[in-house]
Amino acid sequence: MDVFGPQVEFLTMTDDETNNICVMRAVIPPGVTVPLHRHDDFEDFLMLSGGHEVLIERDGGLQWYEAHAGDYIRVPGARPHAHRNLSDRPAVDLIITTARMGEFFREVGRPAGDPPPTPREVANFVATAARYGYQLGTPEENAAVGITVPAFSSGDS
């Protein structure tokens, strides 16, 4: 499924009440950026192939870190982070997180290969993130770390 750029394949089921962990394989295509955000759920990433940049807290501030195949990145809960693939090759991650995060991805995901999201789908994503208690970075916060987020007006369909 497509989660607004990255494509995610679930390797564990999120509907098993005894399972508190969700494992997914994610492909981040070239040029895709996951803007600044934070949530209470931890996210661990094992780079399987390719590479991308991960924005994480380091040395008292947010810093971009180049992740390559074999690297393991731990993002504790409630910490701001972002991802961007500036290369010309897809990056493939193994994501280990909570079942709750997996449910969020299932709820906002779209079939892989769908056309770009409409403003209505983006608005649904934002509303769903708020319902889960996830915080999305503002355009200004994203710009401060080198990310440009597209603007949608209420007149877009």
C-alpha atoms as an extended CHARMM CRD file, in Angstrom:
* protein
*
       157  EXT
         1         1  MET       CA              0.0000000000        0.0000000000        0.0000000000  PROA      1               0.0000000000
         2         2  ASP       CA              1.0570000000        3.5820000000       -0.5870000000  PROA      2               0.0000000000
         3         3  VAL       CA              1.3720000000        5.7740000000        2.5120000000  PROA      3               0.0000000000
         4         4  PHE       CA              1.6580000000        9.1640000000        0.7960000000  PROA      4               0.0000000000
         5         5  GLY       CA              4.9300000000        8.3720000000       -0.9710000000  PROA      5               0.0000000000
         6         6  PRO       CA              6.5250000000        5.3810000000        0.7360000000  PROA      6               0.0000000000
         7         7  GLN       CA              5.0870000000        1.9960000000       -0.1660000000  PROA      7               0.0000000000
         8         8  VAL       CA              4.5560000000       -0.3420000000        2.7780000000  PROA      8               0.0000000000
         9         9  GLU       CA              4.1460000000       -4.1020000000        2.9420000000  PROA      9               0.0000000000
        10        10  PHE       CA              3.0220000000       -5.5910000000        6.2580000000  PROA      10              0.0000000000
        11        11  LEU       CA              5.1300000000       -8.5370000000        7.4120000000  PROA      11              0.0000000000
        12        12  THR       CA              3.1940000000       -9.0400000000       10.6510000000  PROA      12              0.0000000000
        13        13  MET       CA             -0.5230000000       -8.7790000000       11.2210000000  PROA      13              0.0000000000
        14        14  THR       CA             -1.8150000000       -5.8200000000       13.2080000000  PROA      14              0.0000000000
        15        15  ASP       CA             -5.1880000000       -7.3580000000       14.0260000000  PROA      15              0.0000000000
        16        16  ASP       CA             -3.7230000000      -10.0000000000       16.3710000000  PROA      16              0.0000000000
        17        17  GLU       CA             -4.4940000000       -8.7640000000       19.9060000000  PROA      17              0.0000000000
        18        18  THR       CA             -1.4840000000      -10.6440000000       21.2980000000  PROA      18              0.0000000000
        19        19  ASN       CA              0.9220000000       -8.8730000000       18.9400000000  PROA      19              0.0000000000
        20        20  ASN       CA              2.2270000000       -5.5230000000       20.1750000000  PROA      20              0.0000000000
        21        21  ILE       CA              4.7850000000       -5.1000000000       17.4010000000  PROA      21              0.0000000000
        22        22  CYS       CA              4.3140000000       -4.3210000000       13.7410000000  PROA      22              0.0000000000
        23        23  VAL       CA              6.9940000000       -5.1440000000       11.1790000000  PROA      23              0.0000000000
        24        24  MET       CA              6.7960000000       -3.6780000000        7.6840000000  PROA      24              0.0000000000
        25        25  ARG       CA              8.9740000000       -3.4510000000        4.6130000000  PROA      25              0.0000000000
        26        26  ALA       CA              8.9510000000        0.0750000000        3.2210000000  PROA      26              0.0000000000
        27        27  VAL       CA             10.1790000000        1.3070000000       -0.1410000000  PROA      27              0.0000000000
        28        28  ILE       CA             10.9290000000        5.0140000000       -0.3480000000  PROA      28              0.0000000000
        29        29  PRO       CA             11.1000000000        5.9110000000       -4.0470000000  PROA      29              0.0000000000
        30        30  PRO       CA             13.6430000000        8.4170000000       -5.3410000000  PROA      30              0.0000000000
        31        31  GLY       CA             12.6190000000       11.9930000000       -4.5970000000  PROA      31              0.0000000000
        32        32  VAL       CA             10.1200000000       11.0850000000       -1.8560000000  PROA      32              0.0000000000
        33        33  THR       CA             10.1840000000       12.9870000000        1.4380000000  PROA      33              0.0000000000
        34        34  VAL       CA              8.3210000000       12.0890000000        4.6260000000  PROA      34              0.0000000000
        35        35  PRO       CA              7.9060000000       15.5040000000        6.3110000000  PROA      35              0.0000000000
        36        36  LEU       CA              8.7230000000       16.3120000000        9.9190000000  PROA      36              0.0000000000
        37        37  HSD       CA              6.4230000000       14.5860000000       12.4140000000  PROA      37              0.0000000000
        38        38  ARG       CA              6.3300000000       12.9650000000       15.8360000000  PROA      38              0.0000000000
        39        39  HSD       CA              4.2380000000       10.3550000000       17.6230000000  PROA      39              0.0000000000
        40        40  ASP       CA              4.3970000000        8.4580000000       20.9000000000  PROA      40              0.0000000000
        41        41  ASP       CA              5.1880000000        5.2130000000       19.0670000000  PROA      41              0.0000000000
        42        42  PHE       CA              8.8290000000        4.2100000000       18.6250000000  PROA      42              0.0000000000
        43        43  GLU       CA             10.0450000000        3.4230000000       15.1150000000  PROA      43              0.0000000000
        44        44  ASP       CA             13.1490000000        1.4250000000       14.3240000000  PROA      44              0.0000000000
        45        45  PHE       CA             14.5220000000        1.2140000000       10.7900000000  PROA      45              0.0000000000
        46        46  LEU       CA             16.9310000000       -1.3590000000        9.3930000000  PROA      46              0.0000000000
        47        47  MET       CA             18.1610000000       -0.2510000000        5.9790000000  PROA      47              0.0000000000
        48        48  LEU       CA             17.9950000000       -3.2420000000        3.6550000000  PROA      48              0.0000000000
        49        49  SER       CA             19.1290000000       -1.6010000000        0.4170000000  PROA      49              0.0000000000
        50        50  GLY       CA             19.7850000000        1.7870000000       -1.0780000000  PROA      50              0.0000000000
        51        51  GLY       CA             19.9610000000        4.7410000000        1.2260000000  PROA      51              0.0000000000
        52        52  HSD       CA             18.1620000000        7.8360000000        2.3660000000  PROA      52              0.0000000000
        53        53  GLU       CA             18.5330000000       10.6330000000        4.8520000000  PROA      53              0.0000000000
        54        54  VAL       CA             16.8580000000       10.4940000000        8.2510000000  PROA      54              0.0000000000
        55        55  LEU       CA             16.3240000000       13.6100000000       10.3500000000  PROA      55              0.0000000000
        56        56  ILE       CA             16.7380000000       12.6980000000       14.0200000000  PROA      56              0.0000000000
        57        57  GLU       CA             17.6880000000       14.3800000000       17.2680000000  PROA      57              0.0000000000
        58        58  ARG       CA             21.4250000000       14.2690000000       17.8270000000  PROA      58              0.0000000000
        59        59  ASP       CA             23.7400000000       16.3510000000       19.9800000000  PROA      59              0.0000000000
        60        60  GLY       CA             20.8620000000       18.5020000000       21.2470000000  PROA      60              0.0000000000
        61        61  GLY       CA             19.3130000000       19.3220000000       17.8810000000  PROA      61              0.0000000000
        62        62  LEU       CA             17.8120000000       17.9070000000       14.7150000000  PROA      62              0.0000000000
        63        63  GLN       CA             20.3870000000       16.6440000000       12.2220000000  PROA      63              0.0000000000
        64        64  TRP       CA             20.2050000000       14.8140000000        8.9160000000  PROA      64              0.0000000000
        65        65  TYR       CA             21.8910000000       11.4170000000        9.0450000000  PROA      65              0.0000000000
        66        66  GLU       CA             22.7800000000        9.4450000000        5.9100000000  PROA      66              0.0000000000
        67        67  ALA       CA             21.5210000000        5.8990000000        6.2920000000  PROA      67              0.0000000000
        68        68  HSD       CA             22.8550000000        3.1120000000        4.0710000000  PROA      68              0.0000000000
        69        69  ALA       CA             22.2160000000       -0.6190000000        3.7180000000  PROA      69              0.0000000000
        70        70  GLY       CA             22.9660000000       -2.3120000000        7.0360000000  PROA      70              0.0000000000
        71        71  ASP       CA             22.3830000000        0.7950000000        9.1870000000  PROA      71              0.0000000000
        72        72  TYR       CA             19.9390000000        0.6080000000       12.0930000000  PROA      72              0.0000000000
        73        73  ILE       CA             18.1670000000        3.8060000000       13.1410000000  PROA      73              0.0000000000
        74        74  ARG       CA             16.1870000000        4.0140000000       16.3870000000  PROA      74              0.0000000000
        75        75  VAL       CA             13.6280000000        6.7900000000       16.7750000000  PROA      75              0.0000000000
        76        76  PRO       CA             12.2540000000        6.7880000000       20.3380000000  PROA      76              0.0000000000
        77        77  GLY       CA              8.6300000000        7.7900000000       20.8200000000  PROA      77              0.0000000000
        78        78  ALA       CA              7.7240000000       11.5010000000       20.9300000000  PROA      78              0.0000000000
        79        79  ARG       CA             10.8570000000       12.5370000000       19.0040000000  PROA      79              0.0000000000
        80        80  PRO       CA             10.5800000000       14.6030000000       15.8220000000  PROA      80              0.0000000000
        81        81  HSD       CA             11.9050000000       12.9030000000       12.6990000000  PROA      81              0.0000000000
        82        82  ALA       CA             11.6760000000       12.9370000000        8.8980000000  PROA      82              0.0000000000
        83        83  HSD       CA             13.0200000000       10.9930000000        5.9110000000  PROA      83              0.0000000000
        84        84  ARG       CA             14.0210000000       11.9080000000        2.3790000000  PROA      84              0.0000000000
        85        85  ASN       CA             15.4060000000        9.9230000000       -0.5030000000  PROA      85              0.0000000000
        86        86  LEU       CA             17.5610000000       12.2760000000       -2.5520000000  PROA      86              0.0000000000
        87        87  SER       CA             19.1540000000        9.4410000000       -4.5390000000  PROA      87              0.0000000000
        88        88  ASP       CA             18.1280000000        8.0470000000       -7.9090000000  PROA      88              0.0000000000
        89        89  ARG       CA             17.4400000000        4.5870000000       -6.4280000000  PROA      89              0.0000000000
        90        90  PRO       CA             14.6730000000        3.3070000000       -4.1510000000  PROA      90              0.0000000000
        91        91  ALA       CA             15.5520000000        2.8630000000       -0.4890000000  PROA      91              0.0000000000
        92        92  VAL       CA             14.2210000000       -0.2260000000        1.2780000000  PROA      92              0.0000000000
        93        93  ASP       CA             13.7520000000       -0.2980000000        5.0630000000  PROA      93              0.0000000000
        94        94  LEU       CA             12.5310000000       -2.8590000000        7.5250000000  PROA      94              0.0000000000
        95        95  ILE       CA             10.3720000000       -0.8940000000        9.9870000000  PROA      95              0.0000000000
        96        96  ILE       CA              9.7550000000       -2.2070000000       13.4920000000  PROA      96              0.0000000000
        97        97  THR       CA              7.1440000000       -0.2620000000       15.4450000000  PROA      97              0.0000000000
        98        98  THR       CA              3.9770000000       -0.6430000000       17.4730000000  PROA      98              0.0000000000
        99        99  ALA       CA              0.7990000000       -2.3640000000       16.3240000000  PROA      99              0.0000000000
       100       100  ARG       CA             -0.9190000000        1.0140000000       16.8220000000  PROA      100             0.0000000000
       101       101  MET       CA              1.3680000000        2.6120000000       14.2220000000  PROA      101             0.0000000000
       102       102  GLY       CA              0.6150000000       -0.2870000000       11.8840000000  PROA      102             0.0000000000
       103       103  GLU       CA             -3.1030000000        0.3770000000       12.3110000000  PROA      103             0.0000000000
       104       104  PHE       CA             -2.5260000000        4.0490000000       11.4660000000  PROA      104             0.0000000000
       105       105  PHE       CA             -0.6760000000        3.0570000000        8.2660000000  PROA      105             0.0000000000
       106       106  ARG       CA             -3.5080000000        0.6790000000        7.3330000000  PROA      106             0.0000000000
       107       107  GLU       CA             -6.0640000000        3.4300000000        7.8930000000  PROA      107             0.0000000000
       108       108  VAL       CA             -4.3180000000        6.1110000000        5.8090000000  PROA      108             0.0000000000
       109       109  GLY       CA             -2.7440000000        3.8200000000        3.2030000000  PROA      109             0.0000000000
       110       110  ARG       CA             -3.9370000000        3.7660000000       -0.3730000000  PROA      110             0.0000000000
       111       111  PRO       CA             -3.5330000000        1.0530000000       -3.0150000000  PROA      111             0.0000000000
       112       112  ALA       CA             -0.0250000000        1.0920000000       -4.5030000000  PROA      112             0.0000000000
       113       113  GLY       CA             -0.0200000000        2.6530000000       -7.9580000000  PROA      113             0.0000000000
       114       114  ASP       CA             -2.8950000000        5.0520000000       -7.2610000000  PROA      114             0.0000000000
       115       115  PRO       CA             -2.5490000000        8.5710000000       -8.6610000000  PROA      115             0.0000000000
       116       116  PRO       CA             -1.1580000000       11.2430000000       -6.3180000000  PROA      116             0.0000000000
       117       117  PRO       CA             -3.4080000000       11.9660000000       -3.3260000000  PROA      117             0.0000000000
       118       118  THR       CA             -6.1310000000       14.5330000000       -3.6710000000  PROA      118             0.0000000000
       119       119  PRO       CA             -6.4350000000       17.4130000000       -1.2050000000  PROA      119             0.0000000000
       120       120  ARG       CA             -9.3910000000       15.5530000000        0.3200000000  PROA      120             0.0000000000
       121       121  GLU       CA             -7.1920000000       12.4840000000        0.9310000000  PROA      121             0.0000000000
       122       122  VAL       CA             -4.5050000000       14.7170000000        2.4290000000  PROA      122             0.0000000000
       123       123  ALA       CA             -7.1250000000       16.2930000000        4.7150000000  PROA      123             0.0000000000
       124       124  ASN       CA             -8.2280000000       12.7960000000        5.7800000000  PROA      124             0.0000000000
       125       125  PHE       CA             -4.5890000000       11.9020000000        6.5010000000  PROA      125             0.0000000000
       126       126  VAL       CA             -4.1970000000       15.0210000000        8.6760000000  PROA      126             0.0000000000
       127       127  ALA       CA             -7.4720000000       14.3110000000       10.5350000000  PROA      127             0.0000000000
       128       128  THR       CA             -6.5020000000       10.6630000000       11.1030000000  PROA      128             0.0000000000
       129       129  ALA       CA             -3.0590000000       11.6940000000       12.3810000000  PROA      129             0.0000000000
       130       130  ALA       CA             -4.7160000000       14.0930000000       14.8350000000  PROA      130             0.0000000000
       131       131  ARG       CA             -7.0990000000       11.3600000000       16.0090000000  PROA      131             0.0000000000
       132       132  TYR       CA             -4.1010000000        9.1150000000       16.7440000000  PROA      132             0.0000000000
       133       133  GLY       CA             -2.3830000000       11.9750000000       18.5700000000  PROA      133             0.0000000000
       134       134  TYR       CA              0.3550000000       12.2330000000       15.9380000000  PROA      134             0.0000000000
       135       135  GLN       CA              1.8110000000       15.7010000000       15.3890000000  PROA      135             0.0000000000
       136       136  LEU       CA              2.7230000000       16.8780000000       11.9030000000  PROA      136             0.0000000000
       137       137  GLY       CA              5.3360000000       19.5850000000       11.4830000000  PROA      137             0.0000000000
       138       138  THR       CA              4.1340000000       22.9550000000       10.2640000000  PROA      138             0.0000000000
       139       139  PRO       CA              5.3330000000       24.2790000000        6.8950000000  PROA      139             0.0000000000
       140       140  GLU       CA              7.6460000000       26.6290000000        8.8220000000  PROA      140             0.0000000000
       141       141  GLU       CA              9.1030000000       23.7990000000       10.9500000000  PROA      141             0.0000000000
       142       142  ASN       CA              9.6770000000       21.7330000000        7.8280000000  PROA      142             0.0000000000
       143       143  ALA       CA             11.2830000000       24.6640000000        5.9890000000  PROA      143             0.0000000000
       144       144  ALA       CA             13.6620000000       25.1540000000        8.9290000000  PROA      144             0.0000000000
       145       145  VAL       CA             15.0870000000       21.6590000000        8.2820000000  PROA      145             0.0000000000
       146       146  GLY       CA             15.1240000000       21.9260000000        4.4860000000  PROA      146             0.0000000000
       147       147  ILE       CA             11.7710000000       20.3510000000        3.6280000000  PROA      147             0.0000000000
       148       148  THR       CA              9.1610000000       22.0180000000        1.4300000000  PROA      148             0.0000000000
       149       149  VAL       CA              5.6390000000       20.7170000000        1.9580000000  PROA      149             0.0000000000
       150       150  PRO       CA              3.0110000000       21.2920000000       -0.7250000000  PROA      150             0.0000000000
       151       151  ALA       CA              0.1940000000       23.6790000000        0.1000000000  PROA      151             0.0000000000
       152       152  PHE       CA             -3.4220000000       22.7360000000       -0.5710000000  PROA      152             0.0000000000
       153       153  SER       CA             -6.1610000000       25.3240000000       -0.5700000000  PROA      153             0.0000000000
       154       154  SER       CA             -9.7120000000       24.6580000000        0.5330000000  PROA      154             0.0000000000
       155       155  GLY       CA            -10.7620000000       25.1230000000       -3.0830000000  PROA      155             0.0000000000
       156       156  ASP       CA             -8.6750000000       22.1340000000       -4.2530000000  PROA      156             0.0000000000
       157       157  SER       CA            -10.5610000000       18.9410000000       -4.9670000000  PROA      157             0.0000000000
